[in-house]
Amino acid sequence: VNLHLNIRWMLVEGDYKAIESQNDTAKDWRLMNFWMQNRSFPSPQAALQDFIKRPESWIRQPFRRTLLDEREMANPYIPNARTFNVNEQGMLKEDVPTDGGVFPGNVINKHVRYRNWSFDVSVLRDSGLRFFNITYKSRLMIAEAGLEDTVTMYVSDTPFMQRMLSLESMYGVGAMWSELSPGIDCPVDAVYLSVPMVPQPYTGPKTILRGICLYESHAQNYEGASRRFFTFSNPDSVVHGAPGYTTAEREPSLYVVGITALFNYQYSFVNIFSPAGIVSMYVLPTGYVHVEKVSTQQLPDERFGLISKVWGLQFMLHTHNYLFYLDLDVLDERNVAEEVEISGVGERSAEEDRDLKDSGFGISMNRRTLQYELDQEEFRGGDKVGEDVKTLPRLRRYRICKGKAIDKHCLEVINTAALPSMFSEETTRSYAWVRKGIWISRYHEHERSGSSIYNGVDLTDPVVDFTKFTSNNESMIDEDLVVWANVGFCHIPSNEDFPHTSTHYSTFSVVVKPFNFFDATP
C-alpha cells in the first residue's frame, strides 16, 4: 500500500514563528490534522479505521511504469527489468539468473551478492544511490555510504551572479532519478533493477524501470585488477616476446551505476567494487554551461569565465562540490580515527621543527590517533585566501581503524578530487561542508546529516550548520564514526562547452580501501 501523506504539526504553546525552531521534544508538539488522498483526518488511527470500514472509498495507486509499451516493443533486444515475485515469507523477491549476461551474482530484495561482496542498494528520494551493510569476505566494512549533498557555485561581477548557486539536492537527487539506456549507460546485457519512487506527494508513486544497473567489467581505468609476474613465467606457454616475457592474472570488478538529471546537469554515479576489497564511488557530470549574453559596450573581461567572440556569450566560471557520506564500521561500530601525514623536504618554521621529525631522506611519515573531533586540522599553508606561508610539502590521509595497536585493522578514505574552499564563510553558511576535503565526526542516529535539503531557501541563517557536527568536539575513541568526503572541481569554461559540456571522463571520486584489514592481498 503506497501512502501519500501531508501531516501538519504545531507547538502546544507558542506562536506560528516557533514552528521554525529546532525543538525536537515530542511532548511539546501535537498533531493538528492528517491529510491523505485529499481527505482530512484528526489522526492516522482515524484514517486507518475509515480504510477498514469503507475500503471502497479509497483509491489504490500502484506504482506506474515510466516507459510506454510501444517503447518496450521498439527494441526487442533490450532486456526487461527484473520481475518481482513473492517468496514463502510473503516478501518481494527479485531473482537474477547467474547464467548468461555480465553479472554472475544474484539480487534478492535489493540485496546484492557478487563474488566476495555483499551489500544492500537503494535510491533515496533526497540523496540518490545508497549502499548499506557492505561486507567483503563476510567482514563488515561500511554500514552506509552514498552521496549526501551537492552544490554548484557561480561567480560574476553582477550582484545576481555573485549570489547565484544551485543547491541541486534540495530538489531531490533521487526525485530526479533517470532511466538508464541499455547499450549507452550500461551494457545491453547488464542486470537492470527497477526503482520505486515518490518524487513529490502531488505526483504520486512511479517506477523507474531501469533505475540501477549492475555488470561485471575488466575495465583497466576503473580498478580492474591486473597482476603481471615476470619471474614465474612459463616459457612453454609464451606466445609473444622472448621466453619469460610475462604471465598475468586478471579479475573483474562489479559496477553499480545510476543517473540523475538535475535541471541542466546530469550526474552519473559509477560505483566500483574491486576484487582487491576496494570501493570506489565516482561522480561523472555532464550538462549545459551557464551563459550570459555579452553586450557590445561590455569590455572584454575574462575574470569570471570565457567571453566567446564566436557566440557573443560569456561562459560562467563555477565550481561543483559533492559530499559523500561514509559510515565506516571496521568489523564493528567501536572504532578510532587516524591521521597519517607524509612530509617532504622544504622550508619550515621553528614550531614545525619541534613537531615533525625529518627522516634525513626527504620524506617521512607520522601517524596519530585523533582523540577528539577538532583534532583534525586544516591543511596549513594555502587553504585561506591571501595566506602565504612557506611550509613543508605534505600529504594527509585519514583512516578509520579497529583497535589501538600499531597493526590495527583500518579502512583508508582517499579523496581523489579535494577542492580548496575559494568562497567566504559568509557565502557558504548553508553548505559549510565545502570548506574542507575530509570531515570526521561521531555518528548520531537522529542527526540531520545533510544541509541543502533544509537550507536551500535560507542561505544566510541555515537550519543545519554543518560545522556544528564537529565543533562540539566529542570524543572519537572507540566510537561509531562517520567520514564526510567533499569531492569537487572548478570548471573553467571554453568554446568546447557550447552547446554541451562533457566532463564524462573526469575522475571525481572517493575511494575506500583496506589498510592492514587483511593479512595479505585478498
C-alpha positions as CSV (number, residue, x, y, z in Angstrom):
1,V,0.0,0.0,0.0
2,N,1.5,3.3,-1.1
3,L,0.6,6.3,1.2
4,H,0.9,9.9,0.2
5,L,0.8,12.0,3.4
6,N,0.6,15.6,4.3
7,I,1.0,16.0,8.1
8,R,0.7,19.3,9.9
9,W,2.2,19.8,13.4
10,M,2.1,22.7,15.8
11,L,3.7,23.6,19.1
12,V,1.4,23.1,22.1
13,E,2.4,26.5,23.3
14,G,3.8,29.4,21.2
15,D,3.0,31.3,18.1
16,Y,3.4,30.3,14.4
17,K,7.0,31.5,14.2
18,A,8.0,29.0,16.7
19,I,7.4,26.2,14.2
20,E,10.7,27.3,12.5
21,S,12.6,26.3,15.7
22,Q,14.5,23.1,16.1
23,N,12.5,22.0,19.1
24,D,12.7,18.2,18.9
25,T,11.0,17.4,22.2
26,A,8.0,15.2,21.4
27,K,5.8,16.4,24.3
28,D,5.9,20.0,23.1
29,W,4.1,19.1,19.8
30,R,0.7,17.8,18.9
31,L,-0.8,16.6,15.6
32,M,-3.2,19.2,14.0
33,N,-4.5,17.1,11.2
34,F,-3.7,14.3,8.9
35,W,-4.3,14.6,5.1
36,M,-4.5,11.5,2.9
37,Q,-5.9,11.2,-0.6
38,N,-7.3,14.8,-0.3
39,R,-9.2,14.0,2.8
40,S,-8.6,15.3,6.3
41,F,-8.5,13.1,9.4
42,P,-7.8,14.0,13.1
43,S,-5.2,11.3,13.4
44,P,-3.6,8.4,11.5
45,Q,-5.7,6.0,13.5
46,A,-8.9,7.7,12.3
47,A,-7.7,7.2,8.7
48,L,-6.9,3.5,9.3
49,Q,-10.4,3.0,10.8
50,D,-12.0,4.6,7.8
51,F,-10.0,2.4,5.4
52,I,-11.2,-0.7,7.3
53,K,-14.8,0.4,7.4
54,R,-15.1,1.8,3.9
55,P,-12.3,0.3,1.7
56,E,-14.3,1.2,-1.5
57,S,-13.8,4.9,-0.8
58,W,-10.0,4.6,-1.0
59,I,-8.2,4.8,-4.3
60,R,-5.5,2.2,-5.0
61,Q,-2.4,3.8,-6.5
62,P,0.0,1.1,-7.8
63,F,3.5,2.0,-9.0
64,R,3.4,3.1,-12.6
65,R,5.7,2.1,-15.3
66,T,7.7,5.1,-16.8
67,L,8.2,3.5,-20.2
68,L,5.3,3.1,-22.6
69,D,4.7,-0.4,-24.0
70,E,5.4,0.9,-27.5
71,R,8.9,1.9,-26.4
72,E,9.4,-1.5,-24.9
73,M,8.4,-3.2,-28.2
74,A,10.5,-0.9,-30.3
75,N,13.8,-2.7,-29.4
76,P,13.3,-6.4,-28.7
77,Y,17.0,-6.8,-27.8
78,I,16.8,-4.7,-24.7
79,P,16.2,-7.0,-21.7
80,N,13.4,-6.2,-19.3
81,A,14.0,-5.2,-15.7
82,R,14.0,-8.0,-13.2
83,T,10.5,-9.1,-12.3
84,F,9.2,-9.4,-8.7
85,N,7.7,-12.5,-7.2
86,V,6.7,-13.3,-3.6
87,N,8.6,-15.8,-1.6
88,E,7.3,-18.2,1.1
89,Q,7.5,-15.5,3.7
90,G,5.5,-13.1,1.6
91,M,8.5,-10.8,0.9
92,L,9.2,-9.4,-2.5
93,K,11.8,-11.5,-4.3
94,E,13.8,-10.4,-7.3
95,D,16.0,-13.1,-8.7
96,V,18.8,-12.6,-11.1
97,P,19.9,-15.6,-13.1
98,T,23.6,-16.4,-12.9
99,D,23.9,-18.0,-16.4
100,G,24.5,-15.6,-19.3
101,G,24.8,-11.9,-19.1
102,V,27.5,-9.9,-17.4
103,F,26.6,-10.3,-13.8
104,P,27.5,-13.6,-12.2
105,G,25.7,-12.8,-8.9
106,N,22.2,-12.6,-7.5
107,V,19.8,-9.9,-6.2
108,I,17.1,-10.6,-3.7
109,N,15.0,-7.7,-2.2
110,K,17.8,-5.3,-3.4
111,H,20.3,-7.4,-1.5
112,V,23.3,-8.0,-3.9
113,R,25.7,-10.8,-3.7
114,Y,28.7,-10.8,-6.1
115,R,31.7,-13.0,-5.6
116,N,33.2,-11.9,-2.2
117,W,31.0,-8.8,-2.0
118,S,27.6,-8.5,-0.3
119,F,25.5,-5.3,0.2
120,D,22.0,-3.7,0.0
121,V,21.4,-1.0,-2.5
122,S,18.6,1.6,-2.8
123,V,17.8,5.0,-4.2
124,L,16.8,7.6,-1.6
125,R,14.5,10.4,-2.6
126,D,16.8,13.2,-1.3
127,S,20.3,11.9,-1.9
128,G,20.1,9.2,-4.6
129,L,22.0,5.9,-4.7
130,R,22.7,4.5,-1.3
131,F,24.6,1.3,-0.1
132,F,24.0,-0.4,3.2
133,N,25.9,-3.2,5.1
134,I,28.8,-3.6,2.7
135,T,30.8,-6.7,3.5
136,Y,33.8,-8.3,1.9
137,K,34.5,-12.0,2.6
138,S,31.9,-11.7,5.3
139,R,33.8,-8.9,7.1
140,L,31.8,-5.8,7.8
141,M,33.4,-2.7,6.2
142,I,30.8,0.0,5.6
143,A,27.4,0.4,7.3
144,E,26.1,3.1,5.0
145,A,27.6,5.1,2.0
146,G,26.4,7.3,-0.7
147,L,26.0,10.9,-1.9
148,E,24.6,13.3,0.7
149,D,24.7,16.7,-0.9
150,T,25.8,18.6,-4.0
151,V,26.2,22.3,-4.8
152,T,27.2,24.4,-7.8
153,M,28.6,27.9,-7.2
154,Y,28.9,30.6,-9.8
155,V,30.8,33.9,-9.9
156,S,30.5,37.1,-11.8
157,D,30.7,40.9,-11.4
158,T,26.9,41.3,-11.1
159,P,25.1,41.1,-7.7
160,F,22.8,38.4,-9.0
161,M,25.6,36.2,-10.3
162,Q,27.6,36.7,-7.1
163,R,24.8,35.1,-5.2
164,M,23.9,32.5,-7.8
165,L,24.3,28.9,-6.8
166,S,22.5,25.7,-7.3
167,L,21.8,23.5,-4.3
168,E,20.6,20.7,-6.5
169,S,20.0,18.2,-3.7
170,M,17.3,20.4,-2.2
171,Y,15.1,19.3,-5.2
172,G,16.0,15.6,-4.5
173,V,18.7,13.8,-6.3
174,G,16.6,10.6,-6.2
175,A,13.4,12.5,-7.1
176,M,15.1,13.3,-10.5
177,W,16.5,9.9,-11.0
178,S,16.5,8.9,-14.6
179,E,16.0,5.8,-16.8
180,L,19.2,4.1,-17.9
181,S,19.7,3.4,-21.6
182,P,20.9,-0.2,-22.3
183,G,23.9,-0.1,-24.6
184,I,24.6,3.6,-23.7
185,D,24.8,4.0,-20.0
186,C,25.4,0.3,-19.3
187,P,25.9,-2.9,-21.4
188,V,22.8,-4.2,-23.1
189,D,23.1,-7.5,-21.2
190,A,23.6,-5.9,-17.7
191,V,21.2,-6.5,-14.9
192,Y,18.7,-3.6,-14.6
193,L,16.8,-3.1,-11.3
194,S,13.6,-1.1,-11.1
195,V,13.4,1.7,-8.6
196,P,10.1,2.6,-6.9
197,M,10.0,6.4,-6.2
198,V,7.6,9.0,-4.8
199,P,9.3,12.2,-6.1
200,Q,6.6,14.5,-4.9
201,P,3.4,13.8,-2.9
202,Y,1.2,15.5,-5.5
203,T,2.6,13.4,-8.4
204,G,2.1,10.1,-6.7
205,P,4.3,7.0,-7.0
206,K,6.1,5.7,-10.0
207,T,8.6,3.1,-11.0
208,I,11.8,3.9,-12.8
209,L,12.0,0.7,-14.8
210,R,15.8,0.7,-15.3
211,G,17.0,2.8,-12.4
212,I,20.1,0.8,-11.4
213,C,22.3,-1.4,-13.5
214,L,24.9,-4.0,-12.4
215,Y,27.5,-5.6,-14.5
216,E,31.0,-7.1,-14.4
217,S,33.9,-5.5,-16.2
218,H,37.7,-5.7,-16.7
219,A,38.0,-2.0,-17.5
220,Q,41.5,-1.0,-16.7
221,N,40.8,2.6,-15.8
222,Y,38.5,1.6,-13.0
223,E,40.1,-0.8,-10.6
224,G,40.3,-3.8,-13.0
225,A,42.9,-5.7,-11.1
226,S,45.8,-7.0,-13.2
227,R,48.9,-8.8,-11.9
228,R,52.0,-9.4,-14.0
229,F,54.5,-11.9,-12.8
230,F,57.8,-11.8,-14.8
231,T,59.6,-14.2,-12.6
232,F,57.1,-17.0,-12.7
233,S,56.5,-17.2,-16.4
234,N,56.2,-20.5,-18.2
235,P,58.4,-20.4,-21.3
236,D,56.4,-23.2,-22.9
237,S,53.3,-21.0,-23.0
238,V,54.8,-17.8,-24.3
239,V,53.2,-16.6,-27.4
240,H,54.6,-13.1,-27.8
241,G,58.1,-11.8,-26.9
242,A,61.1,-13.7,-25.5
243,P,60.8,-16.5,-23.0
244,G,60.0,-15.2,-19.6
245,Y,58.1,-12.2,-21.0
246,T,55.2,-12.2,-18.6
247,T,52.1,-14.0,-17.3
248,A,49.2,-12.2,-15.9
249,E,46.0,-12.8,-13.9
250,R,43.0,-10.6,-14.2
251,E,39.9,-10.4,-12.1
252,P,36.8,-8.3,-12.9
253,S,35.1,-5.7,-10.8
254,L,31.4,-5.1,-10.1
255,Y,29.9,-1.9,-11.5
256,V,26.8,-0.4,-9.9
257,V,25.5,2.6,-12.0
258,G,22.7,5.2,-11.7
259,I,22.0,8.6,-13.2
260,T,20.1,11.7,-12.1
261,A,19.1,14.6,-14.3
262,L,19.2,17.8,-12.2
263,F,17.9,20.6,-14.5
264,N,20.8,21.5,-16.8
265,Y,23.2,18.9,-15.3
266,Q,23.3,15.1,-15.5
267,Y,25.3,13.2,-12.9
268,S,26.3,9.6,-13.5
269,F,27.2,7.7,-10.3
270,V,29.6,4.9,-11.0
271,N,30.4,2.7,-8.0
272,I,33.0,0.0,-8.4
273,F,33.6,-3.0,-6.1
274,S,37.0,-4.4,-6.9
275,P,38.4,-7.9,-6.2
276,A,41.1,-6.2,-4.0
277,G,38.4,-5.2,-1.5
278,I,38.3,-1.6,-2.6
279,V,35.2,0.5,-3.0
280,S,35.4,3.5,-5.4
281,M,32.5,6.0,-5.7
282,Y,32.7,8.2,-8.9
283,V,30.6,11.0,-10.0
284,L,30.7,11.9,-13.7
285,P,29.0,15.2,-14.6
286,T,27.8,16.4,-18.0
287,G,25.4,19.3,-18.8
288,Y,25.0,22.8,-20.2
289,V,27.3,25.5,-19.0
290,H,25.6,28.7,-17.7
291,V,26.0,31.6,-20.2
292,E,25.2,35.3,-20.3
293,K,24.8,37.5,-23.4
294,V,27.7,40.0,-23.9
295,S,26.7,43.5,-24.9
296,T,28.6,45.5,-27.5
297,Q,29.5,48.0,-24.8
298,Q,31.0,45.4,-22.5
299,L,34.7,45.5,-22.1
300,P,36.5,42.1,-22.5
301,D,37.0,40.7,-19.0
302,E,37.6,37.0,-18.5
303,R,38.0,37.1,-14.7
304,F,34.6,35.3,-14.4
305,G,34.8,32.9,-17.3
306,L,35.3,32.9,-21.1
307,I,34.0,35.6,-23.3
308,S,33.4,33.8,-26.6
309,K,33.7,36.0,-29.7
310,V,32.3,33.2,-31.8
311,W,28.9,33.1,-29.9
312,G,28.8,36.5,-28.3
313,L,28.3,34.9,-24.9
314,Q,30.1,34.7,-21.6
315,F,30.5,31.2,-20.2
316,M,30.5,31.5,-16.4
317,L,33.2,30.2,-14.2
318,H,31.9,27.9,-11.5
319,T,32.7,25.0,-9.1
320,H,31.0,21.7,-8.4
321,N,31.1,20.0,-5.0
322,Y,29.7,16.6,-4.0
323,L,29.5,15.5,-0.4
324,F,29.8,11.7,0.2
325,Y,28.6,10.1,3.4
326,L,30.6,7.2,4.7
327,D,29.6,5.4,7.9
328,L,32.6,3.1,8.2
329,D,32.2,0.2,10.6
330,V,35.6,-1.6,10.6
331,L,34.4,-5.1,11.8
332,D,32.0,-3.4,14.2
333,E,30.9,0.1,15.4
334,R,33.7,0.7,18.0
335,N,36.5,2.4,16.1
336,V,39.1,5.2,16.2
337,A,40.2,7.8,13.6
338,E,43.8,8.0,12.5
339,E,45.6,10.7,10.5
340,V,48.7,9.8,8.5
341,E,50.9,12.7,7.3
342,I,53.6,12.3,4.7
343,S,56.1,15.2,4.8
344,G,58.8,16.1,2.3
345,V,61.8,18.5,2.3
346,G,61.0,22.2,2.4
347,E,61.2,25.4,4.4
348,R,59.5,25.2,7.7
349,S,59.1,27.2,10.9
350,A,60.8,26.5,14.2
351,E,57.4,25.3,15.6
352,E,57.2,22.7,12.8
353,D,60.8,21.6,13.5
354,R,59.6,20.7,17.0
355,D,56.5,18.9,15.8
356,L,58.0,16.9,12.9
357,K,60.9,14.6,12.6
358,D,62.9,14.7,9.4
359,S,64.0,11.2,8.2
360,G,67.0,12.7,6.5
361,F,66.0,11.2,3.2
362,G,63.5,13.9,2.2
363,I,60.3,12.1,3.1
364,S,58.9,10.8,6.4
365,M,55.6,9.5,7.8
366,N,53.8,10.4,11.0
367,R,50.7,8.6,12.4
368,R,48.5,9.9,15.1
369,T,45.1,9.0,16.6
370,L,42.5,11.7,16.6
371,Q,41.3,11.9,20.2
372,Y,38.6,14.5,19.6
373,E,36.7,15.8,16.6
374,L,38.6,19.1,16.5
375,D,42.0,17.3,16.4
376,Q,41.5,17.1,12.7
377,E,43.1,20.4,11.5
378,E,43.0,22.2,8.2
379,F,45.9,21.9,5.8
380,R,48.4,24.6,6.7
381,G,49.8,26.9,4.1
382,G,47.3,27.8,1.4
383,D,43.7,27.0,2.4
384,K,42.8,30.5,3.3
385,V,42.6,33.4,0.8
386,G,45.7,35.6,0.9
387,E,47.7,33.2,3.1
388,D,51.3,33.0,2.1
389,V,53.1,30.5,4.4
390,K,56.2,28.6,3.3
391,T,55.9,25.2,4.9
392,L,56.7,21.5,4.2
393,P,55.1,19.9,1.3
394,R,52.8,17.3,2.8
395,L,50.1,14.8,2.1
396,R,47.5,13.7,4.6
397,R,45.3,10.5,4.6
398,Y,42.6,9.5,7.0
399,R,41.7,6.1,8.3
400,I,39.0,4.5,10.5
401,C,40.5,1.7,12.5
402,K,39.7,-1.1,14.8
403,G,41.9,-1.4,17.9
404,K,44.7,0.6,19.3
405,A,47.8,-1.5,18.4
406,I,50.2,-0.4,15.7
407,D,48.9,-3.2,13.4
408,K,45.2,-2.4,13.8
409,H,42.7,-3.1,11.0
410,C,41.8,0.0,9.1
411,L,39.9,1.4,6.1
412,E,41.5,4.4,4.4
413,V,39.5,7.1,2.8
414,I,41.1,8.8,-0.2
415,N,39.6,11.9,-1.7
416,T,40.9,12.0,-5.3
417,A,39.5,15.4,-6.1
418,A,39.8,17.6,-3.0
419,L,38.9,21.2,-3.9
420,P,40.2,24.0,-1.6
421,S,37.5,26.3,-0.5
422,M,37.6,29.5,-2.5
423,F,34.5,31.2,-1.1
424,S,34.0,33.1,2.2
425,E,32.4,31.7,5.3
426,E,29.5,34.1,4.9
427,T,28.8,32.8,1.4
428,T,28.9,29.1,2.4
429,R,26.9,29.2,5.6
430,S,24.2,26.8,4.3
431,Y,26.7,24.4,2.8
432,A,29.7,24.8,5.1
433,W,31.0,21.3,4.2
434,V,32.7,22.7,1.1
435,R,35.4,24.3,3.4
436,K,37.3,21.0,3.9
437,G,38.0,17.9,1.9
438,I,37.5,15.4,4.7
439,W,35.4,15.7,7.9
440,I,35.2,13.1,10.6
441,S,32.5,13.2,13.3
442,R,30.7,11.0,15.7
443,Y,27.6,9.2,14.4
444,H,24.3,10.2,15.8
445,E,21.2,8.4,14.7
446,H,18.8,11.4,14.7
447,E,21.3,14.0,13.5
448,R,20.3,15.8,10.3
449,S,23.0,14.6,8.1
450,G,22.5,16.8,5.1
451,S,22.3,20.6,4.7
452,S,20.9,21.8,1.4
453,I,17.6,19.8,1.7
454,Y,16.9,22.1,4.7
455,N,18.9,25.2,3.7
456,G,18.0,25.8,0.1
457,V,15.7,28.7,0.9
458,D,17.6,30.1,3.8
459,L,21.2,30.7,2.8
460,T,22.2,33.2,5.5
461,D,20.6,31.6,8.6
462,P,20.5,27.9,7.8
463,V,18.5,25.3,9.7
464,V,21.5,23.0,9.7
465,D,25.0,24.3,10.5
466,F,27.3,21.6,9.2
467,T,30.3,22.9,11.3
468,K,28.4,22.0,14.5
469,F,28.8,18.4,13.6
470,T,32.4,18.7,14.8
471,S,32.5,22.0,16.8
472,N,31.2,20.3,20.0
473,N,34.5,18.4,19.9
474,E,33.2,15.0,21.0
475,S,35.5,12.1,21.8
476,M,36.3,9.8,18.9
477,I,37.9,6.9,20.8
478,D,36.0,3.6,20.5
479,E,33.0,5.3,18.9
480,D,30.8,4.9,15.8
481,L,32.5,7.3,13.4
482,V,31.4,9.0,10.1
483,V,33.6,10.3,7.3
484,W,32.3,13.1,5.0
485,A,34.3,13.4,1.8
486,N,33.9,16.7,-0.2
487,V,34.8,15.9,-3.8
488,G,34.9,18.9,-6.1
489,F,36.3,20.6,-9.2
490,C,36.5,24.0,-10.7
491,H,35.0,24.2,-14.2
492,I,36.9,26.7,-16.4
493,P,34.8,27.0,-19.5
494,S,35.9,27.0,-23.1
495,N,34.3,27.2,-26.6
496,E,34.0,23.4,-26.5
497,D,31.5,23.7,-23.7
498,F,28.9,25.1,-26.1
499,P,26.3,23.8,-26.6
500,H,27.0,20.8,-24.4
501,T,29.6,20.3,-21.7
502,S,31.2,16.9,-21.4
503,T,33.4,16.0,-18.4
504,H,32.3,12.4,-18.5
505,Y,35.8,11.1,-18.4
506,S,36.8,13.1,-15.4
507,T,37.6,11.1,-12.3
508,F,36.0,12.8,-9.3
509,S,35.8,10.1,-6.6
510,V,36.2,9.0,-3.1
511,V,37.9,5.6,-2.5
512,V,37.7,3.4,0.5
513,K,40.5,0.8,0.6
514,P,41.5,-1.8,3.2
515,F,44.7,-1.0,5.1
516,N,46.0,-3.9,7.2
517,F,42.4,-5.1,7.0
518,F,43.7,-8.4,5.7
519,D,46.9,-10.4,6.3
520,A,47.7,-10.4,2.6
521,T,46.2,-9.4,-0.8
522,P,42.6,-10.7,-0.6
